[in-house]
Amino acid sequence: MSFEWLWRFAGRQAGPRDGQGLNLGELDVAVGAPVPRPAPAPLRRDSVEATIALKILSAHLANFRQVSFPLTLDFRSMSPEEAVLAVDAAASALEADETGWADEARRERAVETLMRLGAEADIVAPLRRPDAPVTSVGALSAAAHRLDKAAHAYAVSLLVLGQRSGVAQAYLTYLAARLGLTANVVGSLNRRFRG
């Protein structure tokens, strides 16, 4: 079987083909003379590695806040005051949504979400009471700044709101502004905790 068709499509390269050998007697090579080497062409591997490195660096820089400051929501590692702040953030987010505080099913889902994060039943008890007062955004913001937990308060709000309406999205934008979160932090938290 002949592979001549392959040479027509792939192009001919210098050198012998399979089954042919070099006739060293015909080569005019002086012994000890330097053999000129062509300049190395840029390798494809270098460009592939550069492309991969650029993509990795871009992903890291796009997510630098999450990588350098890994925020975790674990009620077992929070102080009692921080846990109350997180529950207040959840209550405020539920109050700000279209259905409001009266939606008992939404409040119960919020309780389940927070209990999965390690909250104890007595901490989330205010979410089960329909007559419990909801903390204002101003008081929530002040407590978050005092405890240095602004990002945590925003993340809890993201989790309990789940699929957001336009009203909930407007609330989250307002909350981020009141908490003083940068666009990078908000973007990172949205990617990580979007319900």
C-alpha positions as CSV (number, residue, x, y, z in Angstrom):
1,M,0.0,0.0,0.0
2,S,1.4,3.4,-1.0
3,F,1.3,6.5,1.2
4,E,2.2,8.9,-1.6
5,W,-1.1,10.7,-1.2
6,L,-0.1,11.5,2.4
7,W,3.1,13.3,1.2
8,R,1.0,15.3,-1.3
9,F,-1.2,16.6,1.5
10,A,1.2,16.8,4.4
11,G,4.1,18.3,2.4
12,R,7.5,16.8,1.8
13,Q,10.1,17.1,4.5
14,A,13.8,16.8,3.9
15,G,15.3,13.5,4.7
16,P,14.8,9.9,3.8
17,R,11.5,8.2,3.7
18,D,10.8,4.9,5.4
19,G,12.8,2.1,3.8
20,Q,15.4,4.5,2.4
21,G,18.7,5.1,4.1
22,L,21.2,7.9,4.0
23,N,24.2,7.4,1.7
24,L,26.8,8.9,3.9
25,G,29.4,8.7,1.1
26,E,27.5,11.3,-0.9
27,L,27.3,13.8,1.9
28,D,29.9,16.5,1.7
29,V,30.6,17.1,5.4
30,A,34.0,18.3,6.5
31,V,35.1,16.6,9.7
32,G,35.3,19.1,12.6
33,A,33.7,21.9,10.7
34,P,30.9,23.6,12.6
35,V,27.5,22.7,11.3
36,P,25.3,25.8,10.9
37,R,22.1,25.6,12.8
38,P,19.0,27.5,11.9
39,A,17.6,30.0,14.4
40,P,15.1,28.3,16.7
41,A,11.6,29.1,15.7
42,P,9.2,30.0,18.4
43,L,7.7,26.8,19.8
44,R,4.0,26.3,19.9
45,R,4.4,25.0,23.4
46,D,5.5,28.4,24.6
47,S,2.4,30.1,23.2
48,V,0.2,27.4,24.7
49,E,1.8,27.8,28.1
50,A,1.5,31.5,27.9
51,T,-2.2,31.3,27.0
52,I,-2.8,28.9,29.9
53,A,-0.9,31.1,32.3
54,L,-2.8,34.2,31.2
55,K,-6.2,32.4,31.8
56,I,-5.1,31.2,35.2
57,L,-3.9,34.7,36.2
58,S,-7.1,36.3,34.9
59,A,-9.3,33.8,36.9
60,H,-7.3,34.5,40.0
61,L,-7.5,38.3,39.6
62,A,-11.2,38.1,38.9
63,N,-11.7,36.2,42.1
64,F,-8.9,37.6,44.1
65,R,-11.0,38.6,47.1
66,Q,-12.5,35.1,47.5
67,V,-9.0,33.5,47.1
68,S,-7.3,35.9,49.5
69,F,-10.1,36.2,52.0
70,P,-12.1,32.9,52.1
71,L,-15.4,33.9,53.7
72,T,-17.1,31.0,55.4
73,L,-20.5,31.0,57.0
74,D,-20.3,28.7,60.0
75,F,-22.4,29.6,63.1
76,R,-20.3,27.2,65.2
77,S,-17.3,29.5,64.8
78,M,-19.3,32.7,65.4
79,S,-19.6,34.5,68.7
80,P,-23.2,34.9,70.0
81,E,-23.2,38.5,69.0
82,E,-22.1,37.6,65.4
83,A,-24.7,34.9,65.2
84,V,-27.4,37.4,66.2
85,L,-26.1,39.8,63.5
86,A,-26.4,37.0,60.9
87,V,-30.0,36.2,61.9
88,D,-30.9,39.9,61.9
89,A,-29.4,40.1,58.4
90,A,-31.6,37.2,57.3
91,A,-34.7,38.8,58.9
92,S,-34.0,42.1,57.3
93,A,-33.6,40.5,53.8
94,L,-36.8,38.6,54.2
95,E,-38.7,41.7,55.2
96,A,-37.3,43.6,52.2
97,D,-38.5,41.0,49.6
98,E,-41.9,41.3,47.8
99,T,-43.7,38.8,50.0
100,G,-42.3,40.4,53.2
101,W,-42.1,39.1,56.7
102,A,-45.6,37.6,56.5
103,D,-44.5,34.7,54.3
104,E,-44.1,31.9,56.8
105,A,-42.8,29.4,54.3
106,R,-40.0,31.7,53.3
107,R,-39.1,32.3,57.0
108,E,-39.0,28.5,57.6
109,R,-36.7,28.0,54.6
110,A,-34.5,30.7,56.0
111,V,-34.4,28.9,59.3
112,E,-33.5,25.6,57.6
113,T,-30.7,27.3,55.6
114,L,-29.2,28.9,58.7
115,M,-29.5,25.6,60.7
116,R,-27.6,23.8,57.9
117,L,-24.8,26.4,58.5
118,G,-24.7,25.4,62.2
119,A,-27.1,27.8,63.8
120,E,-28.8,26.6,66.9
121,A,-32.6,26.6,67.3
122,D,-32.6,29.4,70.0
123,I,-30.6,31.7,67.7
124,V,-33.0,31.4,64.8
125,A,-36.1,31.4,67.0
126,P,-36.9,35.1,66.1
127,L,-37.3,34.0,62.4
128,R,-40.2,31.7,63.5
129,R,-42.2,34.4,65.3
130,P,-44.3,36.5,62.9
131,D,-44.5,39.3,65.5
132,A,-40.7,39.5,66.1
133,P,-39.3,43.0,65.3
134,V,-37.0,43.3,62.3
135,T,-33.8,45.2,62.8
136,S,-33.4,48.3,60.6
137,V,-30.7,48.4,57.9
138,G,-29.0,51.3,59.7
139,A,-28.7,49.3,63.0
140,L,-27.7,46.2,61.0
141,S,-25.0,48.2,59.2
142,A,-23.7,49.7,62.4
143,A,-23.4,46.2,64.1
144,A,-21.8,44.7,61.0
145,H,-19.1,47.4,61.0
146,R,-18.5,47.2,64.7
147,L,-18.1,43.4,64.5
148,D,-16.2,43.6,61.2
149,K,-18.7,41.2,59.6
150,A,-20.2,43.3,56.8
151,A,-19.4,40.6,54.1
152,H,-21.0,37.9,56.3
153,A,-24.2,39.9,56.7
154,Y,-24.4,40.4,52.9
155,A,-23.7,36.7,52.3
156,V,-26.5,35.6,54.7
157,S,-28.9,38.0,52.9
158,L,-27.9,36.4,49.6
159,L,-28.6,32.9,50.9
160,V,-32.0,33.5,52.4
161,L,-33.3,35.5,49.4
162,G,-32.7,32.6,47.0
163,Q,-34.2,33.4,43.6
164,R,-34.4,37.1,43.7
165,S,-37.1,39.5,42.5
166,G,-36.3,43.0,41.3
167,V,-37.2,44.3,44.8
168,A,-34.8,41.9,46.4
169,Q,-32.1,42.8,44.0
170,A,-32.6,46.5,44.8
171,Y,-32.4,45.7,48.5
172,L,-29.1,43.8,48.0
173,T,-27.7,46.8,46.1
174,Y,-28.8,49.1,48.9
175,L,-27.4,46.8,51.6
176,A,-24.1,46.5,49.9
177,A,-23.8,50.3,49.7
178,R,-24.8,50.7,53.4
179,L,-22.3,48.0,54.4
180,G,-19.6,49.7,52.4
181,L,-18.7,46.6,50.3
182,T,-16.8,47.2,47.1
183,A,-18.0,45.9,43.7
184,N,-15.2,43.2,43.8
185,V,-16.4,41.9,47.1
186,V,-20.1,42.0,46.1
187,G,-19.2,40.1,42.8
188,S,-17.2,37.5,44.7
189,L,-20.0,37.0,47.2
190,N,-22.6,36.7,44.5
191,R,-20.6,34.1,42.7
192,R,-20.1,32.1,45.9
193,F,-23.4,32.4,47.8
194,R,-26.0,33.1,45.1
195,G,-29.0,31.1,46.1
